[in-house]
Amino acid sequence: MSTALEEILAPRPPYRDGGAGSDNAAALRASRVRPAFFDVSCLMYRLMYAKVDTYCKDCGYDEARIAHAVAADVINDIADACRNFACAPVLAFDSGTSLRKRLYPGYKGNRGAQKRTEKQERVLGCKEEVKRLLRRVYAPGYRLQGFCVHGYEGDDIIASFVLGLKQDVSAVGVAYDKPIVIVSSDHDVHQVVEGNVMFADVVSGVLCDAEALYKHNKIRCSDVVASKCVGGCKSDNVGNVPGCGEKTVAEFLDKRTFEVGVPKARAALNSAAGEEILRRNMKLVRLPYEGDPAMPPLRLSNVWPKPGVPEEMAALMDGHGVPRSAWPSFADVTLPRAAGAVPVCEWKRKVIE
């Protein structure tokens, strides 16, 4: 058995986060809340594509109004999900710099080639301003805790929190044994969904556990990294081992060996070049990214959003033409609720016209 195969199939080594996971678990237990971790970029892009006609109709060519309309909708989605899941939100933002691109310059290199309409270009042209508003204005205005780490993506931040909270601590067992919700559309983050870690898809709105994801995707969450090491990842432009398509990946996961049936794929998997691709892909797809500088310890402080619509945010949104019906409003959470089971539900916004 090659060392690459052993590493790909071996259980992930314990995650080291400088004790942040234990500290976060203690803070959550003291506040009697459970967290929902939001990949903000996934929410933002979904809305920008799905509501492009609405934004252009209501805001015209006013880029500031478009940016505020999108930012308000993102916070509205977060508030809606928190009400349904009875969770406190933690926001994860992508960094403007990618450490993965230093390792593999082609990483996500296919994103700019997508064809867009004039309206889509207009709305998507505001994405950097939307990100700025969310991080610097809307999240602080609603007292939402957000994290952005230079060089890392939002799913790296989410994985760091989840792995830290679910790590084994010898004195107490699992650091945090209550449910956790991840809100994203990124399949990469499925790799940390296990036990009472739940995944809420921002497109379908369906809340899933690991078994439900397996039934849908036909790949176990524990095998996500192995499958992408061999088969690559089209959405991130990560190349596969030559000759290894979906059928070969399925065979590899079933047999747990590189001795697959397709001769070309078998030869590639057992070659030095194939091993180089496997090791590169492992570093690209495993979360959080093991980059330089390393992910710093991430600690939670404020775990409740400010309820209602803060006065200063109301004035800001009113001044930028955000209709009152779209103003985000969080439920009154001044009295913490016990962190019991996550409600089984479908989280969906109103049908987008």
N, C-alpha and C positions, 0 to 999 in steps of 0.2 A: 504494500500500500504506500503510495507516495505521501510525502509530508504535506503537500497541498491538500490532498484528499482528507487526511486526518484533521487538518485545521478547519476545513470547510464543514465537515460533519461533526466536529467536536462541539459540545455545549459551550456557550459563550463564557469566558472567564469572568469572575466577579467584577462588577463595575466599581471603580475607585473614584469617588467624588469628594474626597477630603472631609467626609463626615456631613456633607450638606443634606443627604437624604435623611439621615437620622434627625437632624435639626428640623427639617421640613415636616417630617412625620410628627414630631412633638408639637410643632406649631399648629398643624391641622387637627391633631387630637385635642389640643387645648381650646381651639376655636369651635370644635364640633362641626366641622365642615368637611366636605370632600371636594377635590379640585376637578375642574375640566380644563384641559390644556388645548388651546386653540392655535392652529396653524393659520395665522392671519392672512398670509399670501393666498392660500387656497380660497378663503372666503372672499377676498378682494377680487381675484381674477374671475371667480364664478359670477359674481354680481356684475362686473364690468362687461362680460360677454352676454350674460342673460338679460340684462336691463339696458343694453346699449341704446335701443330705440327710445326708451323712456327718458334716459338722461339727456339725449340729444333733443328730444321734444321739449322737455321742461327747462333745460338749461341753455339750449342753443350752442353758441360758440364761446360762452363764458366759462373758461377753464376753471376759474376759482369756484364757481357754483357747481360744476360737475364734480370737482374734487371733494367738496363738502357733502354733496349728495351721496357719493359713494362711501365716504368715511362714516356718515351717519347710518347708512344701510348696513355696513359691516358691524358697527356697534349694536345695531338693532338685532341682527342675526345672533350675535353673542348673547344679548339679553334674552332673546327668545329661547335659545338652547339652554341657558342657565335656569330659566323658569321650568322647562320641561324635565331637565335632568336633576333639578334641585342641587346644583353645583355652584361653586364659586369659581370665577374665570381667572385663568392665567394665560397671558398672551405671549406668543412666540413669534418673533419677526426674523425674516431673512436678513443677513448682512449684505451690504452692497458689494462686498468682496468675497470671493470663493476660494478657499484653500484647496478644494478639489481640482480647480482648474490649473493650479500649479502642478499637480500630479498628472493631470490628464487634460491638456488644453481643449480637447473636443467635448469636454463635459457640458451637457445641455447646449451644445453648439447648433442643434437643430431647431431651437425655439424661435429664432428670428426669421426663419424661412417660411413661416405660416402666412398664407394669403389672408388679408384683412380688407374689409370694406372701408369706405371713407369714414363712416360713423364709428366703426371699431377703432380706427386709427386715432380719431378725435378723442374718444374716451380713454383708450389705453395710453395715449400721450400724456395723460394726467397721473399715471401710476406713481411716479416718484413723489409728486405733491400729495397724493393720497397717503402714501406710506409716511411721509413727514407729518401730516395732520394726525394720523392715527397714533404715532409714537409720541409726538410732542404736544398735541392739543387734546384729542378726544380721550385717549387712555388716561392721562393725568386728570382731565376734567371730570371724568366719571370715577376716579380713584381706582383704576384698574391697574394691576401690576403686570408690566410687560418686560420682556427680556430680548435683547439683541446682542449677540456676541460676534465680534469682528472675525470674519472668515467662515462663519458657520451659518447653516440654514435653520429655519424654524423647526424642522423635524429633528435636527440634532439636539436642539434645546429641549424639545418634548421628550425625546429618548433619555436624555440625561436626567431629567426630573423623574420619569417613570422608573428607570433602572435604579436610581438612588432610593426612591421610596419603597421599591419592592425587593431591595437587596436583603439578604439574610444578615441579621445582627445577632450575634451569638447569645446575648443576654435576653433578648425579647423575641427571637424568631425573626419574622419579616418586619422590617421597620414600620411599614404602614399596611395594615391588613384590611383596610376599607376599600370600597370600589373607587376606581379612577376612570374618567372619561377622556378620550382623545377625540378632538373634532378636526377632521382633515379630509382630504381626498387623495392623499399621497399613499400609494401602496407600500412604499418603503417602510413606513411607520408600523405596518402590520407586524413587523418582526418583534415588537415589544408588547404585543397584545397577547396576554395569557392570563389564566386565572380570572381574577375579578377586574382586570383591565379591559375596558370596553372601547369600541371604536364607533364613532358616529360619522357617517359619510356626509360631506357638505352638499353633494349632488342629490342623492336619494333621500337623505334625511333619516335613514334607517340606522338604529343602534344595534351593533352586532358584538357578540363575543367571539372568541377564537374559533369555536366550532362552527358558528354561522359563517364566518369568513372562509373557512376551509370548504364548506359546502358550496359556496358561491364561486370561489377562485380555484378550487381543486388543488390548492397548495397550502400546506399547513403553515401557520405563522412562524413556527420554529424552523421552517425550511426556506423562508423568503430569501435569506442571504445566500444560501447554497444555490438556489435556483437562479438567482441573478448573477452569481459568480460564473456559472456555466452558460446560461442563456442570455446574459446581458440585460440591458434595460432600455427599450426603445425611447421611452419618454424622456430619459436623461441622456440619450445618445451614448450609452455605454455599450461597447461592442461585446459580442458573444465569442466564445471559443469557436473557431471555424467548424462548420458542419453541425453545430448544436442548436437545433430549433426546439420548438415546444415539445415534440414527441420524444426527442432525445433527453431533454430536461426531465420529463415525466419518468422516463425509464431510469435515468440516473437516480432520481429521488426514490424510486421504488427499489432498485437493486442496491443502492448505497455503494456503488463502485463505478470506476471509470470504464469498466469492460462492457460498454454499451454495444448494441447490435450494429449500428452504422459504422463501417470500417473507417471512413474519413473522420468521423467524430471521435471514434476510439483512439485513432492515431494522434489526433490533435490533443485530446485530453491527457495523453500519456507522454507528450513531447515537452521539451524544455520551453518552447515558445508558448505552448498551452498553459504550462504552469505559471509563466510570467503574467499571462492574461488573467488567470484565476486569482493570483495574489493582488494584482492591480484592482480587479473588480471587487475583491473582498474589502479592500480599503475604501473604495468608492461607495459601496452600498451599505456597509455595516454602520449602524448608528450607535452613539454619535461618532462623527468622523474623528479619527485619531490623528489630528493634525499638529502643526507646530506654528504658533503656540497652542498648547493643549486647552481643551475646554476648562474654564475656571469653575470652581464650586459655585453653584447657583442656589441662592437661599430666598425663601419666601418671607415676606414681612406682612404687608397688608393682604388679607385674603377675602375681604368683602368689598364689593363695589358700593359706590354712593347711591342710595335708593332714589327713585324718581328721576326727574330731570334737573340737574344742578342749575341754579339761576344763571351763572356765567355762561354755561353751555347753551341755555335757551336763548340768551341774547346773541351769542355768536351764530347759532344756526339761523335765527330769525334774520340776522343781518346778511346772511349769504343765501337767503331764499330757500332754505330747507323747509318744506311744508310741515306744519305741526303734527300732522298724522304720521310723519316719518321720524319724529324725534325719538331717540332711544330712551327707554325708561326701565330701570332695573327694579325688581320687586324689593319690598321693604324687608331687609334681612338683619335688622337690628337685634332680633332674638335668634341666635343660631339654632339650627335644627340638628338633630342627631343624624350622623352620616350612616344611614341604613342602606338598604338595597337601592340601586339605581332604578327608577321607574322604567318599565318596559313600554316603550312608546315609539312612535315615529315622529322625529323632530323635522318639521317642514315649515318654511315660511308660506305665506299665501301664494297661490299660483301666480307666477310672473306672467303678465300679459305681454 
